Each structure stands twice: as C-alpha cells, then as structure tokens.
C-alpha cells in the first residue's frame, strides 16, 4: 500500500486543495489517513479508483 501527500493527490487529480477538502467533507472523495497531527496522506489506490470511477461515469453519460 502506498500513501501520497496532498500535493501528489492534486497532481494526480488536477483538483485544487480546497476542492479536494470540499469533496472529502461531502463524502465524494476518499478520506485521508491521519499520520499524526497535522500530517495526513491518501491511499493511492483509492485516489486512482476515484479517477477511474469518473472516467466510467463519463463513458456512460450520453451528451
């Protein structure tokens, strides 16, 4: 299992810091793992799964 910090999450998703925190609060994005105050990180496979889910949603939607 690999953990990534916020900068890498932002790079992988192309989302901004506040958008990621908003999505986490809304339950729309994987929650970070606490590494001790104030450090947190995300499980890379969960972030990757979130991105893949967005791709699947795009492919299912008819425009």
The 8 nearest C-alpha neighbors of each residue, nearest first, counted from 0:
[[1, 2, 42, 43, 44, 3, 45, 41],
 [0, 2, 43, 42, 3, 44, 41, 40],
 [1, 3, 42, 41, 43, 40, 0, 4],
 [4, 2, 40, 41, 7, 43, 42, 8],
 [3, 5, 40, 6, 7, 41, 8, 39],
 [4, 6, 8, 7, 9, 40, 3, 16],
 [7, 5, 9, 8, 4, 10, 3, 16],
 [6, 8, 10, 9, 5, 4, 11, 3],
 [9, 7, 5, 11, 10, 6, 12, 4],
 [10, 8, 6, 14, 13, 7, 12, 11],
 [9, 11, 7, 13, 8, 12, 6, 14],
 [12, 10, 8, 9, 13, 7, 14, 47],
 [11, 13, 14, 9, 10, 8, 50, 46],
 [14, 12, 10, 9, 11, 15, 8, 7],
 [15, 13, 9, 12, 18, 19, 16, 10],
 [14, 16, 18, 17, 9, 19, 13, 12],
 [15, 17, 19, 18, 20, 14, 9, 5],
 [16, 18, 20, 19, 15, 21, 14, 22],
 [19, 17, 21, 15, 20, 16, 22, 14],
 [18, 20, 22, 16, 21, 17, 23, 15],
 [19, 21, 23, 17, 18, 22, 24, 16],
 [22, 20, 18, 24, 19, 23, 17, 25],
 [21, 23, 27, 25, 19, 28, 24, 20],
 [24, 22, 28, 26, 20, 25, 21, 27],
 [25, 23, 21, 22, 26, 20, 27, 28],
 [24, 26, 22, 23, 27, 21, 28, 20],
 [27, 25, 23, 24, 28, 22, 29, 30],
 [26, 28, 22, 25, 23, 29, 24, 21],
 [27, 29, 23, 22, 26, 30, 49, 19],
 [30, 28, 23, 45, 31, 46, 27, 26],
 [31, 29, 23, 28, 32, 41, 26, 24],
 [30, 32, 41, 40, 39, 33, 29, 42],
 [31, 33, 40, 39, 41, 34, 30, 42],
 [32, 34, 39, 35, 38, 31, 40, 36],
 [35, 33, 39, 38, 32, 36, 40, 37],
 [36, 34, 38, 33, 37, 39, 32, 40],
 [37, 35, 38, 34, 33, 39, 32, 40],
 [36, 38, 35, 39, 34, 33, 40, 32],
 [39, 37, 34, 36, 35, 33, 40, 4],
 [38, 40, 33, 34, 32, 31, 37, 4],
 [41, 39, 4, 31, 3, 32, 2, 5],
 [40, 42, 31, 3, 2, 32, 43, 4],
 [43, 41, 2, 45, 44, 1, 3, 46],
 [42, 44, 46, 45, 2, 1, 41, 3],
 [43, 45, 47, 46, 42, 48, 1, 0],
 [46, 44, 48, 47, 43, 42, 49, 29],
 [45, 47, 49, 43, 48, 44, 50, 29],
 [46, 48, 44, 50, 49, 45, 43, 51],
 [47, 49, 51, 45, 46, 50, 44, 52],
 [50, 48, 46, 52, 47, 51, 45, 53],
 [51, 49, 53, 47, 52, 48, 46, 54],
 [52, 50, 48, 54, 53, 49, 47, 55],
 [51, 53, 55, 49, 54, 50, 48, 56],
 [54, 52, 56, 50, 51, 55, 57, 49],
 [53, 55, 51, 57, 52, 56, 58, 50],
 [56, 54, 52, 58, 57, 53, 51, 59],
 [57, 55, 53, 59, 54, 58, 52, 60],
 [58, 56, 54, 60, 55, 59, 53, 61],
 [57, 59, 55, 56, 60, 54, 61, 53],
 [60, 58, 56, 57, 55, 61, 54, 62],
 [61, 59, 57, 58, 56, 62, 55, 54],
 [60, 62, 59, 58, 57, 56, 55, 54],
 [61, 60, 57, 59, 58, 56, 55, 54]]
